[in-house]
Amino acid sequence: MINLIPKNKNAVGMADLEVFRSDLERALISLDRDMAQQIINKAASTGSPVEIAGELISRSLKSIGDKWEKGTLSLSQVYISGLICEQIIDTILPPSSPVRKNQPKMAIAVFEDYHLLGKRIIYSVLRASGFELIDLGGGQDVTSLCEIIEKKKIKILLLSVLMLPSALRIKKLKEKLAGSGIKIIVGGAPFRFDEELWKEVGADAYGKDSSEAIDLVTKLMAETL
């Protein structure tokens, strides 16, 4: 039985959030969008949208990501959970909402490849957690990224990489962007095989999954603002 009644109608306490989080996680794992919407709507009526996005949704998605890392959930459950939350969060925090996180311009892309699933999961989880970021898709190279970053004044860039040669070319990208103040977070197979590679190519951080992406973006935001 899912408990949707908070103890305090004026604010969401930690105990209430944990009840909501546990219920939301079960709904997402079951891919029950209607129940997830009901839980988030009830939580949003008792607390600020920022609190709901930053605490309830992001913590639920991080827990789901952790379970996938341990092999107890499928990648499709992680992916669809992110999509469900991304859709729901726009009902309480539309893209133009002034209560979206105060943040520098951010973007995400697949570097020199078109395998988009990993990037899409990260994008969905970050959006569902209240962050705004531009999805640059796949096939971006050094030249195109430099042009986009300059034009859109991107300050945090997340890059998904599939092959080692592409990972190594991030060093050239970083060199061309020297002096711009941009922070680059990398992820993908080459960095999982060699967890020191991100330092070699000059990236500012490496994340192995969506839950780490939330933490890293939050940390780099504090350094950039």
N, C-alpha and C positions, 0 to 999 in steps of 0.2 A: 504493500500500500504506500503510495507516494504522499508524503506530507507536504502540503502547500501552505500551511498556516505558520507564519513567523511569530515569534514570541513578542516582538515589539513592532507595532505598526508604524512607528515613526522612523525607525532606522533598522538596517540589517546588521545584527551583531555577528560575531564570529561563529557562534553556534548555529545561528540561522543560515549563514552562508554555507556552512559545512553540510547542513541538511539539504539545502538547495543544490549544492555541488554534487553530492552523492546521487541525488535523484536525477539531475541533469546528465551526469555521466552514464547512468543506466539507460536513460532514454536515448542518448546518442549512440551508445554501443548497440542498442537494439534498432538503430536507424529510424526511430519513431519521431519524426519531425513535429507532428502535432503536439505530442506530449512535451517535447523540448520547448516549443513555443509557449505552451501553457506555463511551464515552470519559469521560464525567463520573464514572461509578462508579469507573473505574480511577484517575482523578485524585484522587477523594475518598479512595481507599484509601491514598494516599501523602502526603496533606496535610490540613490542617484544612478543615472545611466552609466556614468564613468565607473562607479563602484561595481556595477553589474558586469560591465565589459572587462574591467581590470582584474576583478577577483573571481567572480563566479565562472564566467566563460573561459577565460584564459587558464584558470586552475584546472577546470574540467578537461580542457583539451591537452594540457600538459600531462595530466594523469593518463589520458588515453594514449598519448605518445609514448609515455614510459612503459605502458603495458605492451605496446607494439615492439619496443626495443627488447623486452623480455620474452617476446614470442607468444604472448597470450592473446593477441588480437591481430587481425589481418590488416594489410596496408589499405585495403578498400574501406575498412571501418574508420581508419584515421582520416582518410581522404574525404569520405562522405560526411563524417562528423564535422570537419572543418567547413564544408560547403553549407551544411545545415545552419551552423552558427553564423557563418558569414551572411546568409540570407536574413536570419533573425535579427542580427545586430543592426542591420540597416533599418529595421522597423523602430528601434529605440535610439539609434545614433545614425541618422542619415549622413551621407558623405559631406553635406554642407553644414552639419550641425556645429555650433560654436563650442560644444562640450566635447568634441573629438580631442584626442590628446594633443597638447601643444607640442609640436614636433618639427624638426627640420624636414626638408623635402627628402623623401625616400623612394627608392625604386628597386625592382627585382627583375632579374633576367637569367636566361640560360646562356652561357658563354660558349660560342662556337659549336652549338649543337641544337637539336630540336626535340630532345627527350624532355617533355614538359611536366610529367607527373610530379616529380619531387618538388619542382618550383611551384607548381599549383598548390600543393599541400601547404607549403610554407606561406604562400600568399594568402590562402584561405584562413589559416590559423591566425596570422597577424591581423588581417582585416577583422576577423571575428573577435579579436582581443582589443579592438578599438583603435588600431593604427591605420593611418592612411598611407598607401604607397602605390606607385605607378607600376603596372605590370608591363614590362617591355618585351615579353614573349621570348622566343628562342632565336638562335642564329646571330646574336649580337657579337661583333668583333671589336677590336681595340678602337678602330676609327669611328665606328658608329656609336659606340658607348661614349667616347670623348665628346662627340658632337651633341649627343642627347644630354649628357651631364652638364655641359656648358650652357646649353639652351634652357634647360629646365631648372638649373641651379640645384642639382641633386647633391645632398650632403652625406647620405648613407646609402650604399649600394650593396645589395645582396646578390651574389652570383652562384648559380648552380653549375657544376662542371662534371662532365662524364669521363673524359679522357685525360690522361697525363699530359700530353703535348699542349692541350688547351689550358690546363692548370698552370703550366710553366709560363705561358704567355701572359698570365695575369701580372707578372713582374713588369712586363713592358707597359701594360695599361697603367699600373701604379706609377711608373716613372713618368709617363706622359701627363699624369694628373698631379704631379708634384707641385705643391704650392696652392692647390685648390682647397685643401682642408677636408677633402672627402674621406670618409671611412668605408672600408670595404670588408664585408663579411662573406666568407666563402664556405661552400659545402659541396658534397658529392663524393663519388667513389675514390678518386685519387687521394683526397684528404683523409678518408677513413683508413686507407691502406698505410698512409704515412702521416701520422698526426703532427709531425713537425714541418710538413710541406708548406702549410699556410704561412709560416714565418719566412721560409725560403723565398716565397714569391712576393713577400711584402704586404700581405693582407693584414688587416687590423684585428681580425678575429676569425675563428673557425667554429662552425656549429654542425653537429652531426644530425640534429633532428629539429622538429618544429618547436619543441619546448625550450631547447637551448636558444633558438632564434629569438624567442620572446625576451629571454634574459639578456642576450647580447645587444639587441636593439635598444632595450631600456637603458643599458649601461652606456652605449655609445651616444644615445640621445643626451644623456646628462653631460657628456664630454663636449658635445657639439653645440648645445644651446647656449 
